[in-house]
Amino acid sequence: MDGSSPSNLQLFFSNLVTVVGAYEYIFATIDLLVNSFHVYILSRRQMRTSSMNSILLGIALADMIFPLVAIKKKVRIWIIGSNECTAPESMLEMNFDWLLYTLRDDFRRCSTWLGLMLAGVRTIAVRNSMNQSFNYISQPSFGWKINLSVAGFSSFFSIFYYFRFQVVETGTFWTPPVSCSEYELGYAVPNLTFRERDLYKAANGLLRKINLLVVGGLAKFLPCILFPALTIVLIRELRKARKVREAAKKEVNAGKRKELTTRLVIYMTISFFAIEFPIGICFWVEAASSAYNEGNVTTSIIQLLNMIYVVMTLTHFSICFFMSSQYRKTVKMLFTRGISMKNQTMSVVSVIQNARSGNSSNM
């Protein structure tokens, strides 16, 4: 392999990220709309019946944050433009962008860990279904305690993520071309960039390596191990419970409903393994390097997988819709109520119009 191969590989992934990124906002917008509706359904009174639904709501809320970065980028292009006359981002805007990236990293991790909690809570609930002392696990409030605990723990890691980089001036200035008549003569703004803080580069990047190793291990590799393990345990527990309750038809149906949750966990296991495991490897490769390089292959792969993740989160709504009869009933009730209110409004208008017509004929 010649020495130019790494550069060619970097160029390939960089171009691929550019091509895919040009359409990311479309999926991001759809993702935000679908998950907003998903959150609305899960927050209805009919759905606030168990800790499982509370955790599903937490996952949906976390999934809503992820597409905001792509949408913000496209909104900026629509408002300001993207041509030779477009000035670079200001210090305030770049810091806001970095805050969005941090929130995306935070709630992405929350979604992952909440998926693990979903599998864990269901496994414990099934295993101890006959034990009254474990009834609290099924309460909606218990699910919200898990949501808040996971959000707090994940935010702790995001603090290190946020303070790893800072926005600094490059020492050069952007000046508009002569053809850009909207700018005054001599107009110039400083060029800005993200730069890794000296603290993270000290001792041959020791703190950066520790951060990437810990985050890559806890947020990427560990869930790849726990997801399949919990899924296997959950399936075994459900089989045991089904054998115990198969005499009663009602309880068999209850067992089937619990298997729907298992299918959701299995899907999350497969999708998570396909996306997060490669990202975890990229994190550890970056940790092994001596310095951060924004244009390297691993960074491009992470960006590409993050774009794919936007599409993956869209499926959470469809899984809940097709696998939960309670969810479908809530959606149906929502639209039925809307149609009913529309018909009532039309009936009232019709009565008023008829009354006015009758009064006019009597005059």
C-alpha positions in Angstrom: 0.0 0.0 0.0 1.5 3.3 -1.0 1.8 6.4 1.2 -1.0 8.2 -0.6 -3.6 5.6 0.5 -4.5 7.2 3.8 -5.0 10.6 2.1 -7.2 9.0 -0.5 -9.2 7.3 2.2 -9.6 10.6 4.1 -10.8 12.3 0.9 -13.3 9.5 0.2 -14.9 9.7 3.7 -14.8 13.5 3.7 -16.6 13.7 0.4 -19.1 11.1 1.5 -19.9 13.1 4.6 -20.4 16.2 2.4 -22.7 14.4 0.0 -24.8 12.8 2.8 -24.7 15.9 4.9 -26.4 17.9 2.1 -29.6 15.9 2.6 -29.3 15.4 6.4 -31.6 18.3 7.2 -34.5 16.5 5.3 -34.4 13.5 7.6 -33.6 15.7 10.6 -36.8 17.7 10.0 -38.9 14.6 9.5 -37.3 13.1 12.6 -38.2 16.1 14.7 -41.8 16.2 13.5 -42.3 12.5 14.0 -40.7 12.4 17.4 -42.7 15.5 18.5 -45.9 13.6 17.6 -44.4 10.5 19.3 -43.8 12.5 22.5 -47.4 14.0 22.3 -48.9 10.5 22.2 -46.7 9.1 24.9 -47.6 12.0 27.2 -51.4 11.4 26.9 -53.2 10.2 30.0 -54.0 6.9 28.4 -50.3 6.2 28.0 -49.1 7.3 31.4 -49.8 4.0 32.9 -46.4 2.3 33.5 -42.7 2.9 34.1 -42.0 1.4 30.6 -44.1 4.1 28.9 -42.3 6.8 31.0 -38.9 5.5 29.9 -40.2 5.4 26.3 -41.2 9.0 26.6 -37.7 9.9 28.0 -36.2 8.2 24.9 -38.5 10.1 22.6 -37.6 13.4 24.3 -33.9 12.6 23.9 -34.3 11.7 20.2 -35.9 15.1 19.6 -32.6 16.9 20.5 -30.4 15.0 18.1 -31.6 16.5 14.8 -31.5 20.1 16.0 -27.8 20.5 14.8 -28.6 19.6 11.2 -31.8 21.8 11.2 -29.9 24.8 12.6 -27.2 24.5 9.9 -29.9 24.5 7.1 -31.9 27.4 8.7 -28.7 29.5 8.7 -28.2 28.8 5.0 -31.8 29.7 4.2 -31.6 33.0 6.2 -28.0 34.2 5.6 -27.1 32.2 2.5 -24.0 30.1 1.6 -21.9 31.9 -1.0 -18.8 34.0 -1.3 -20.6 37.0 0.2 -21.7 35.1 3.3 -19.7 36.1 6.4 -18.3 33.4 8.7 -20.1 32.6 12.0 -19.6 35.0 14.9 -18.1 34.0 18.2 -21.6 33.9 19.8 -23.0 31.7 17.1 -20.1 29.2 17.2 -20.4 28.9 21.0 -24.1 28.3 20.5 -23.3 25.6 17.9 -20.9 24.0 20.3 -23.6 24.0 23.0 -26.0 22.2 20.5 -23.3 19.7 19.8 -22.8 19.1 23.5 -26.6 18.7 24.0 -26.7 16.3 21.1 -23.9 14.2 22.6 -25.6 14.3 26.0 -29.1 13.2 24.9 -27.7 10.7 22.4 -26.1 9.0 25.4 -29.3 9.4 27.4 -31.3 7.6 24.7 -28.8 4.7 24.8 -28.8 4.3 28.5 -32.6 4.7 28.7 -32.8 1.8 26.2 -30.7 -0.3 28.6 -33.0 0.8 31.5 -36.0 -0.2 29.5 -34.6 -3.7 29.1 -33.4 -3.9 32.7 -36.7 -2.7 34.2 -38.7 -5.2 32.1 -36.5 -8.0 33.0 -36.8 -7.3 36.8 -40.5 -6.8 36.5 -41.1 -10.1 34.7 -38.8 -12.0 37.0 -40.6 -10.7 40.1 -44.1 -10.5 38.7 -45.4 -12.5 41.7 -43.5 -10.5 44.3 -45.7 -7.6 45.6 -42.6 -5.8 46.9 -41.5 -5.1 43.3 -44.8 -3.5 42.2 -43.2 0.0 42.5 -41.0 -0.8 39.5 -44.1 -0.7 37.2 -45.3 2.7 38.4 -44.9 5.7 36.0 -43.1 7.7 38.7 -40.3 5.1 38.9 -39.8 5.5 35.1 -39.4 9.3 35.6 -36.9 8.8 38.4 -34.8 6.7 36.0 -35.1 9.4 33.3 -33.9 12.1 35.6 -31.1 9.9 37.0 -29.8 9.0 33.6 -30.0 12.6 32.4 -28.0 13.8 35.4 -25.4 11.1 35.0 -25.0 11.7 31.3 -24.7 15.5 31.8 -21.7 14.9 34.0 -19.8 13.4 31.0 -21.0 16.2 28.8 -19.2 18.8 31.0 -15.9 17.3 30.0 -17.1 17.1 26.4 -18.1 20.8 26.4 -14.9 22.2 27.9 -12.6 20.1 25.7 -12.7 22.7 23.0 -12.9 26.5 22.8 -13.6 29.0 20.1 -10.5 31.1 19.2 -9.5 33.5 16.5 -7.1 32.1 13.9 -5.3 35.4 13.4 -6.6 35.9 9.9 -9.6 38.0 8.7 -12.4 37.4 6.3 -12.9 40.2 3.8 -15.8 40.2 1.3 -15.0 40.0 -2.4 -15.3 43.3 -4.4 -18.5 41.9 -6.0 -20.3 41.9 -2.6 -21.7 45.4 -2.7 -23.6 45.1 0.6 -20.5 45.5 2.6 -18.7 48.8 3.4 -15.2 49.3 2.1 -12.6 47.8 4.4 -15.1 45.5 6.1 -13.4 42.5 7.8 -14.2 40.0 10.5 -11.8 37.6 12.3 -11.9 33.9 11.2 -12.7 31.6 14.1 -12.1 27.9 14.8 -12.5 25.3 17.5 -9.3 24.5 19.3 -8.6 21.9 21.9 -7.8 23.4 25.3 -4.2 23.1 26.5 -5.4 21.1 29.5 -6.5 18.3 27.2 -3.2 18.4 25.2 -0.9 18.4 28.3 1.1 15.2 29.1 0.8 14.0 25.5 -3.0 14.4 25.5 -3.5 12.3 28.7 -6.9 13.9 29.7 -8.2 13.7 26.1 -7.3 10.0 26.0 -8.9 9.3 29.3 -12.0 11.1 28.3 -12.3 9.2 25.0 -11.5 5.9 26.5 -14.1 6.3 29.3 -16.8 7.7 27.0 -16.1 5.1 24.4 -16.2 2.4 27.0 -19.3 3.4 29.0 -21.3 5.0 26.2 -20.4 2.7 23.3 -18.8 -0.6 24.1 -20.5 -1.4 27.4 -24.0 -1.0 26.0 -23.0 -3.3 23.1 -22.4 -6.0 25.7 -25.3 -5.3 28.0 -28.0 -4.9 25.3 -27.7 -8.5 24.0 -27.2 -9.9 27.5 -30.3 -8.2 28.9 -32.3 -9.3 25.8 -31.3 -12.9 26.3 -32.2 -12.8 30.0 -35.5 -11.0 29.2 -36.5 -13.6 26.6 -35.8 -16.5 29.0 -37.8 -14.8 31.8 -40.7 -14.3 29.5 -40.7 -17.9 28.5 -40.7 -19.0 32.1 -43.5 -16.6 32.9 -45.5 -17.8 29.9 -45.3 -21.4 31.0 -46.6 -20.5 34.5 -49.5 -18.4 33.2 -50.5 -20.3 30.0 -53.5 -21.8 31.7 -55.3 -18.4 31.9 -56.0 -16.9 28.5 -56.1 -13.3 29.9 -52.6 -13.7 31.4 -51.3 -15.3 28.2 -52.4 -12.2 26.4 -50.5 -10.1 29.0 -47.4 -12.2 28.3 -47.8 -11.5 24.6 -47.9 -7.8 25.3 -44.7 -8.1 27.3 -43.1 -9.8 24.3 -43.8 -6.7 22.3 -41.5 -4.8 24.6 -38.9 -7.5 24.0 -39.1 -7.0 20.3 -38.4 -3.3 20.8 -35.4 -4.1 22.9 -34.1 -6.6 20.3 -34.4 -3.9 17.6 -32.6 -1.4 19.8 -29.9 -3.9 20.4 -29.3 -4.6 16.7 -29.5 -0.9 15.7 -27.3 0.2 18.5 -24.7 -2.4 17.8 -24.6 -1.4 14.1 -24.1 2.3 14.9 -22.5 2.7 18.3 -19.9 -0.1 18.1 -18.1 1.4 15.1 -18.2 4.8 16.8 -16.7 3.3 20.0 -13.8 1.9 17.9 -13.3 5.3 16.3 -13.2 6.9 19.8 -10.5 4.5 21.0 -8.5 5.0 17.7 -8.6 8.8 18.4 -7.5 8.2 22.0 -4.5 6.2 20.7 -3.4 9.1 18.4 -1.1 11.8 19.7 -3.3 14.7 18.7 -6.8 15.6 17.6 -7.2 16.0 13.8 -10.6 17.1 12.6 -10.0 15.8 9.1 -9.0 12.3 9.9 -10.9 9.1 8.8 -12.3 8.3 12.2 -13.8 11.7 12.7 -15.5 11.4 9.2 -16.8 8.0 10.1 -18.3 9.3 13.4 -20.0 12.2 11.5 -21.4 9.7 8.9 -22.8 7.3 11.5 -24.3 10.3 13.4 -26.2 11.1 10.2 -27.4 7.5 9.9 -28.5 7.6 13.5 -31.0 10.4 12.7 -32.8 8.0 10.4 -32.6 5.2 12.9 -34.5 7.2 15.6 -37.4 7.6 13.2 -38.2 3.9 13.6 -39.0 4.2 17.3 -42.4 5.7 16.6 -43.3 3.0 14.0 -42.2 0.2 16.3 -44.4 1.5 19.2 -47.3 2.1 16.7 -47.2 -1.4 15.2 -46.4 -3.3 18.3 -48.6 -1.7 20.9 -52.4 -1.8 20.7 -52.6 0.7 23.5 -50.5 3.2 21.4 -52.7 2.6 18.4 -55.8 3.2 20.4 -54.4 6.5 21.7 -53.6 7.7 18.2 -57.0 6.6 16.9 -58.7 8.4 19.8 -56.8 11.5 19.1 -57.9 11.6 15.4 -61.4 10.5 16.2 -61.8 13.3 18.7 -60.5 15.8 16.2 -63.0 14.6 13.6 -65.8 14.6 16.2 -65.0 18.2 17.3 -65.0 19.2 13.6 -68.4 17.6 13.0 -69.8 19.3 16.1 -68.5 22.6 15.0 -70.1 22.1 11.5 -73.4 21.1 13.2 -73.4 24.2 15.4 -72.7 26.4 12.3 -75.5 24.7 10.4 -78.0 25.2 13.2 -77.1 28.9 13.4 -77.4 29.3 9.7 -80.8 27.5 9.6 -82.0 29.7 12.5 -81.0 32.9 10.7 -82.7 31.6 7.5 -85.9 30.9 9.5 -85.9 34.4 11.0 -85.4 36.0 7.6 -88.3 34.2 6.1 -90.6 35.3 9.0 -89.8 38.9 8.5 
